[in-house]
Amino acid sequence: MLPVLVTAEEMRQMDRRTIEEFGIPGLLLMENAGLQVVTHTERRLGSWRGKRVLVLCGGGNNGGDGMVVARQVAQRGAEVQVVLVADPAKVTGDALTNLQIVQKLGLPLHVLRSVEHLHSIWANRWDIVVDALLGIGVTGEVRGLVGETIRFFGECSVPVVAVDVPSGIDADTGAVRGCAMRATLTVTFGAMKVGVAVYPGAEFAGEVVVADIGIPAAVVEQADITRRLITREQVHRWLPVRPADAHKGRFGHVLVVGGSVGLAGAPMMAAEAALRVGAGLCSVAVPQSMYAAAAGTLREAMVRPLPNAPEGCLSAESIDAISPLLERANVLAIGPGWGTYLPARQALRKLLSIAEAPCVIDADALNCIAQEPDILPESPPPLVFTPHPGEMARLMNTDTATVLANRLAIAQEAAHRFGAVVVLKGARTVIATPEGRIWVNPTGNAGMATGGSGDVLTGAIAGLLAQGLDAEHGATAGVYIHGLAGDLAAQKEGAAGLIAGDIIRCLPEAIMHIEQSGG
């Protein structure tokens, strides 16, 4: 299926269209869903034969899927017990049909009345727990016996397989609704739900598999979903071609502008990253006071000293001296090590007023814009903003907790407000465009939460833009490659000791992995 990310309501509408317009019965979709859970679990956890399987079912369609799973694994030689955490009299529709089948087959079925009852059931020792309690049906905080059941299995010592979405996870946001099941494997149906693609839901979902249950591709395409999960195949299609007879001018010229006293490394890391993703040339413009330190850092970049303010940062006078470089560069990376003093804000205002090439804006340049939003000209060149949650909070005049709780919505709002492609950094980085498209990145790891990692990302995006990618594709591919480089570095160095330089060194390897895999 297409790598779209859907909300619960969008998935319900696709189910409805499949049933009503295409005539595919809901009972068949439920059967296919259960079979997909059985098949994908067997591929990852081995044969069902001889395993003791506890299937937890709610009273809705998710519970009906679980009933199918119970029946199918019993046929494959598993010892199965179904626990219905609902009033049987309130089970309706296709779920009721499958409940009746389970009853007619004589499979062990317990209607849970209390947590004490669950203790006695659990005492039998099980090899696999199937979570079919809530799926996408969670609304509000999970309470009552369902909540107590989820808490009972909160740190289950055996593998948990979640049906569609781990119970207690909001399918739209990934938020934990009071409590949530922690799965080893989540088999989600038709399309990936937003809630298992972003944190904290992604952490609770474990490995996620998107299973085809028979929803026609036309239904997904016609739903016009604007959210996507970035895939290796997609990035491979975007990567610039490098002809054998090409020269360095073919791959663009990045100009990194930034630096201040004590922050000489930031613009140089951005510059090296731009070169490591394939930019043909890179110049770095820094304050005169840090020229010596910067010039001795990276031999492959051309370093230009600029007049600096007494505070040790760039000033409007600095920008007057940058004109020759602006004429040659086709991408600007602005902000690493910039500073937020008044002269720095004045420098940024002047630079953006004369810049014609696409600009990747990061770090203190974003903080300057947050302080003085009118720094941005009315008709700017293509812009890419790369804020971390704290910078985003300042840009949007809110707090970091609000940003973290509403990552997709906040990124989308910022993209619309500033007319920029916005890269909201963090676990599962979100990229939003002014036109309303959203990308979520699956690569990266906690080891990348280290100083300088953001500067590397800025340079990587700028380097791809220099080679001809537009703002959306350059930002999206840059985020994916940056995260993959971090994953490769973590494999070699371990996550705890990972530093930004490790990520830079692995950028070419990450691109090679994408190219050699054919996507």
C-alpha positions in Angstrom: 0.0 0.0 0.0 1.0 3.6 -0.4 3.1 5.0 2.5 0.4 7.4 3.7 -0.2 8.3 7.3 -3.9 8.4 8.2 -6.1 9.4 11.1 -8.7 7.2 12.7 -11.5 9.0 10.9 -9.8 8.8 7.5 -9.4 5.1 8.0 -13.0 4.7 8.9 -14.0 6.6 5.8 -11.8 4.3 3.7 -13.4 1.3 5.3 -16.8 2.7 4.7 -16.1 3.3 1.0 -14.6 -0.1 0.6 -17.8 -1.7 2.0 -20.5 0.6 0.5 -19.0 1.6 -2.9 -17.0 -1.4 -3.8 -19.2 -4.0 -2.2 -16.4 -5.7 -0.2 -18.1 -7.0 3.0 -16.9 -5.8 6.3 -16.8 -9.4 7.5 -14.3 -10.1 4.7 -12.1 -7.2 5.8 -12.2 -8.4 9.4 -11.2 -11.9 8.3 -8.3 -10.5 6.2 -7.2 -8.4 9.1 -7.0 -11.3 11.5 -5.2 -13.5 8.9 -2.6 -10.7 8.4 -1.9 -10.6 12.1 -1.5 -14.3 12.2 0.8 -14.4 9.1 3.1 -11.4 10.1 3.4 -12.7 13.7 4.4 -16.1 12.5 7.1 -14.6 10.2 8.6 -12.7 13.2 8.0 -15.0 16.1 7.9 -18.4 14.5 5.3 -21.1 14.1 2.1 -20.9 16.2 2.1 -24.7 16.7 2.4 -25.6 20.4 2.4 -21.9 21.6 0.1 -20.8 24.3 -1.7 -17.7 23.1 -3.9 -15.2 25.1 -6.1 -13.0 23.0 -7.5 -9.9 24.7 -10.6 -8.7 22.9 -12.7 -5.5 23.3 -16.3 -5.2 22.3 -15.8 -3.4 19.0 -14.4 -4.3 15.6 -10.8 -4.5 17.0 -12.1 -7.3 19.3 -13.7 -8.9 16.2 -10.3 -8.9 14.5 -8.9 -10.6 17.7 -11.6 -13.3 17.5 -10.4 -14.1 13.9 -6.8 -14.3 15.2 -7.9 -16.7 18.0 -9.7 -19.0 15.5 -6.9 -19.0 13.0 -4.0 -19.7 15.4 -6.0 -22.5 17.0 -6.3 -24.1 13.6 -2.5 -23.8 13.3 -2.0 -25.8 16.5 -1.8 -23.1 19.2 -3.4 -23.4 22.6 -5.7 -20.4 22.7 -7.7 -18.6 25.3 -9.9 -15.6 24.5 -10.6 -12.9 27.2 -13.5 -10.6 26.3 -13.1 -7.3 28.2 -16.7 -6.2 27.4 -20.3 -7.1 28.0 -21.1 -9.8 25.4 -24.7 -8.4 25.1 -23.3 -5.2 23.7 -21.1 -6.8 21.0 -22.7 -6.1 17.6 -22.2 -6.4 13.8 -19.2 -8.3 12.4 -17.6 -8.5 15.8 -20.7 -10.4 17.1 -20.5 -12.8 14.2 -16.9 -13.7 15.0 -17.7 -14.0 18.7 -20.5 -16.4 17.9 -18.1 -18.4 15.7 -15.6 -18.6 18.5 -18.4 -19.9 20.8 -19.6 -22.4 18.3 -16.1 -23.8 17.9 -15.8 -24.2 21.6 -12.6 -22.1 22.0 -12.0 -21.2 25.6 -13.6 -17.9 26.3 -13.6 -15.9 29.5 -15.7 -12.7 30.0 -13.5 -10.6 32.3 -15.3 -9.4 35.4 -12.3 -8.2 37.5 -8.6 -7.8 37.6 -8.5 -10.7 40.1 -10.0 -12.9 37.4 -7.2 -11.7 35.1 -4.6 -12.8 37.7 -5.9 -16.3 37.7 -5.9 -16.4 33.9 -2.4 -15.1 33.6 -1.1 -17.7 36.1 -1.3 -20.3 33.3 1.7 -18.8 31.6 1.4 -17.7 28.0 3.9 -17.4 25.1 2.2 -14.6 23.2 -0.4 -12.0 24.1 -2.6 -10.5 21.3 -3.9 -7.0 22.1 -7.3 -6.5 20.3 -8.9 -4.3 23.0 -9.3 -0.9 21.4 -7.4 -0.3 18.2 -8.2 3.0 16.6 -11.3 3.2 18.8 -9.8 5.0 21.8 -11.6 8.2 22.7 -10.5 10.1 25.8 -8.7 8.6 28.8 -8.8 4.8 29.0 -10.6 3.9 32.2 -12.5 1.1 33.9 -11.7 -2.6 33.4 -10.1 -2.0 30.0 -7.7 0.4 31.6 -6.9 -2.0 34.4 -6.3 -4.7 31.9 -3.8 -2.5 30.0 -2.0 -1.6 33.1 -1.8 -5.2 34.1 0.0 -6.0 30.9 2.0 -2.7 30.9 5.3 -4.4 31.2 4.5 -7.8 29.9 7.4 -10.2 30.0 6.2 -12.1 26.8 5.8 -10.7 23.3 2.6 -8.6 22.7 1.2 -8.3 19.2 -1.1 -5.3 18.8 -3.9 -5.4 16.3 -3.9 -2.2 14.3 -2.9 0.2 17.1 -1.7 -0.6 20.6 -4.6 -0.1 23.0 -4.5 3.3 24.7 -2.5 5.0 21.9 -4.3 7.9 20.2 -4.3 6.9 16.5 -4.2 10.5 15.4 -1.4 11.9 17.6 0.5 9.0 19.2 -0.5 10.3 22.7 -1.0 7.9 25.5 -4.6 8.1 26.7 -4.0 7.4 30.4 -2.3 4.0 29.8 -1.2 2.0 26.8 -0.2 -1.5 25.8 3.5 -1.9 24.9 3.7 -4.1 21.9 6.6 -6.0 20.3 4.9 -6.0 17.0 2.0 -3.9 15.6 0.1 -5.1 12.5 -1.8 -2.1 11.2 -4.3 -2.3 8.4 -4.7 -0.5 5.1 -2.4 2.4 5.9 -0.1 3.4 8.7 -1.8 5.4 11.4 -0.2 8.7 12.4 -0.2 7.5 16.1 2.2 4.6 15.5 4.5 6.7 13.2 5.2 9.5 15.8 6.3 9.4 19.4 5.3 8.4 22.0 3.0 6.0 20.1 5.9 4.7 17.9 7.7 3.6 21.1 4.7 1.6 22.3 4.1 0.1 18.8 7.4 -1.7 18.5 8.0 -3.0 15.0 5.1 -1.8 12.7 3.9 -3.7 9.7 1.3 -2.2 7.3 -0.9 -5.1 6.1 -3.1 -5.2 3.0 -6.6 -6.3 4.0 -8.3 -5.7 0.6 -9.0 -2.0 0.6 -8.7 -1.0 -3.0 -5.7 1.2 -3.9 -8.1 3.7 -5.5 -9.8 4.2 -2.1 -6.5 5.2 -0.6 -5.5 7.4 -3.5 -8.8 9.2 -3.7 -8.7 9.9 0.0 -6.1 12.5 -0.9 -4.0 12.0 2.2 -1.3 14.7 2.4 0.8 12.9 5.1 3.5 10.5 4.1 6.2 8.4 5.7 9.5 9.0 4.0 10.8 5.8 2.4 14.2 4.8 1.1 12.6 4.2 -2.3 11.4 7.7 -2.4 14.7 9.3 -1.4 16.5 7.1 -4.0 14.2 8.6 -6.7 15.1 12.1 -5.6 18.9 11.7 -5.3 20.7 13.8 -8.0 22.4 11.9 -10.8 26.2 12.3 -11.0 27.3 11.9 -14.6 30.8 10.5 -15.1 32.0 13.6 -17.0 30.6 16.1 -14.5 32.7 18.8 -12.9 32.4 20.5 -9.4 30.3 23.4 -10.8 27.6 20.9 -11.8 26.8 20.2 -8.2 26.3 23.6 -6.8 27.9 26.1 -4.5 26.8 26.4 -0.8 27.4 29.5 1.2 27.3 29.0 4.9 27.0 32.2 6.9 27.3 32.2 10.6 29.6 31.9 13.6 30.3 34.1 16.6 32.8 34.0 19.4 32.9 30.6 21.0 30.8 29.0 18.2 33.4 28.5 15.4 32.6 24.9 15.0 28.9 25.2 14.0 29.3 26.8 10.5 32.2 24.5 9.7 30.2 21.3 10.6 27.4 22.6 8.3 29.9 23.2 5.6 31.5 19.7 5.8 28.0 18.1 5.8 27.1 20.0 2.6 30.2 18.7 0.9 29.7 15.2 2.2 26.2 14.9 0.6 27.7 16.0 -2.7 27.8 19.8 -3.1 30.5 20.7 -5.5 31.7 23.8 -3.7 31.3 25.4 -0.2 32.2 28.8 1.1 31.9 29.8 4.7 31.5 33.5 5.8 32.4 34.1 9.4 33.4 37.0 11.7 37.0 38.1 11.4 37.5 37.3 15.1 37.0 33.6 14.5 38.5 33.4 11.0 41.8 31.6 12.1 39.9 29.0 14.0 37.5 28.3 11.2 40.1 28.3 8.4 42.1 25.7 10.1 39.1 23.4 10.6 38.1 22.3 7.0 40.6 22.4 4.2 37.9 21.7 1.5 35.9 24.8 2.3 36.7 28.3 1.3 36.6 30.5 4.4 35.9 34.3 4.1 36.4 36.6 7.0 33.9 39.4 7.5 33.9 42.5 9.7 32.4 41.7 13.0 30.5 43.6 15.7 32.1 44.2 19.1 30.0 41.4 20.4 31.9 39.0 18.2 29.0 38.3 15.8 28.1 39.4 12.3 26.6 42.8 11.7 25.0 44.7 8.8 28.5 45.8 7.8 29.4 42.2 7.5 26.7 41.7 4.9 28.0 44.6 2.8 31.2 42.5 2.4 29.5 39.3 1.3 28.1 40.5 -2.0 30.7 38.7 -4.2 30.0 35.4 -2.5 26.2 35.9 -2.9 26.6 36.2 -6.6 28.4 32.8 -6.8 26.4 30.8 -4.3 23.1 29.0 -5.3 22.1 28.1 -1.7 22.6 29.8 1.6 22.8 28.1 5.0 22.2 30.7 7.6 22.3 30.5 11.4 24.8 28.1 12.8 26.6 29.9 15.6 24.9 33.1 14.6 24.1 34.7 18.0 21.1 36.9 18.9 22.7 40.2 19.7 21.2 43.3 18.0 23.9 43.4 15.4 23.3 39.8 14.6 19.5 40.5 14.1 20.4 43.5 11.9 22.8 41.3 9.8 20.1 38.7 9.3 17.5 41.3 8.2 19.9 42.7 5.7 21.0 39.4 4.4 17.5 38.1 3.8 16.5 41.4 2.1 19.1 40.8 -0.6 19.3 37.0 -0.8 17.9 35.5 -4.0 19.0 31.9 -3.6 17.1 29.3 -1.4 18.0 29.7 2.3 18.2 27.0 4.9 17.7 28.8 8.2 18.7 27.3 11.6 19.6 27.9 15.2 20.0 31.5 16.3 18.8 32.8 13.0 15.4 31.3 13.9 15.6 32.8 17.4 16.3 36.2 15.8 13.2 35.8 13.6 11.2 34.8 16.7 12.3 38.1 18.4 11.6 40.2 15.3 9.3 38.3 12.8 9.4 41.2 10.4 13.0 40.3 9.7 11.6 38.1 6.9 11.0 40.1 3.7 7.6 40.1 2.1 8.8 38.1 -0.9 11.6 35.9 0.3 13.4 33.2 -1.8 12.5 29.6 -1.0 13.0 29.0 2.7 13.7 25.9 4.8 13.4 26.4 8.6 15.0 23.7 10.8 13.9 24.3 14.4 14.2 22.0 17.3 11.1 22.0 19.6 12.4 24.9 21.8 13.1 27.1 18.7 9.7 26.2 17.3 8.1 27.2 20.6 9.7 30.6 20.3 8.8 31.0 16.7 5.1 30.1 17.4 4.9 32.0 20.7 4.0 28.9 22.7 5.8 26.4 25.0 7.9 23.4 24.2 5.4 21.0 25.8 2.7 22.2 23.4 5.0 21.7 20.5 5.8 18.2 21.5 2.2 17.3 22.0 1.1 18.6 18.6 4.2 18.1 16.4 2.4 17.7 13.0 -0.1 20.4 13.6 2.4 22.9 14.9 4.8 22.2 12.0 2.0 22.7 9.5 0.9 25.9 11.1 4.5 27.2 11.1 4.9 26.3 7.4 1.8 28.2 6.5 2.6 31.2 8.7 6.2 31.7 7.4 5.7 30.4 3.9 8.6 28.0 4.5 9.3 24.3 4.4 9.5 23.6 8.1 11.6 20.8 9.5 10.6 20.2 13.1 13.6 18.2 14.5 13.3 15.4 17.1 12.4 11.7 17.3 10.5 11.1 14.0 11.3 14.5 12.5 8.4 16.2 10.8 8.6 18.1 7.5 5.7 20.4 6.6 5.2 22.5 3.4 3.2 25.7 3.0 0.9 23.7 0.6 -0.2 21.4 3.4 2.0 18.3 2.8 3.6 16.5 5.7 6.4 14.0 5.8 7.5 11.9 8.8 11.0 10.5 9.0 11.6 7.0 10.3 15.4 7.2 10.5 17.5 8.3 13.4 18.2 7.4 17.0 18.6 8.9 20.5 22.4 9.1 20.1 21.8 12.0 17.6 20.6 14.2 20.5 24.1 15.7 20.7 25.5 19.2 20.1 26.2 19.9 16.4 23.7 17.4 15.0 21.4 20.2 13.9 24.3 22.0 12.2 25.0 18.8 10.2 21.4 18.6 9.1 21.4 22.2 8.0 24.5 21.5 5.8 23.1 18.3 4.4 19.8 20.0 3.3 21.8 22.9 1.8 24.1 20.5 0.0 21.1 18.7 -1.6 19.4 22.0 -2.6 22.7 23.0 -4.2 22.5 20.0 -6.5 19.1 21.0 -7.8 16.5 19.5 -5.4 13.6 21.9 -4.5 13.0 23.0 -0.9 10.5 20.2 -0.1 12.5 17.3 -1.6 15.9 18.6 -0.4 14.6 19.0 3.2 12.9 15.6 3.2 15.8 13.7 1.6 18.3 15.6 3.8 16.4 14.6 7.0 16.2 10.9 5.9 19.9 10.7 4.9 21.0 12.5 8.1 19.0 10.1 10.2 20.3 7.1 8.3 23.9 8.4 8.8 23.2 8.6 12.5 21.9 5.0 12.5 25.0 3.8 10.8 27.2 5.8 13.1 25.4 4.4 16.2 26.1 0.8 14.9 29.8 1.6 14.8 30.2 3.9 17.9 27.2 3.1 20.1 24.4 5.6 20.7 25.8 7.0 24.0 29.1 8.3 22.6 27.8 9.5 19.3 29.0 13.0 18.3 28.1 15.2 15.3 31.4 14.4 13.5 30.4 10.7 13.5 27.2 11.6 11.6 29.1 13.7 9.1 31.5 10.9 8.4 28.6 8.5 7.7 26.7 10.7 5.3 28.4 9.3 2.2 27.9 5.8 3.5 24.2 6.5 4.0 23.8 7.8 0.4 25.7 4.7 -0.8 23.3 2.4 1.1 20.3 4.1 -0.6 21.9 3.9 -4.0 23.1 0.3 -3.7 19.7 -0.9 -2.5 18.1 0.6 -5.6 15.9 2.5 -3.2 
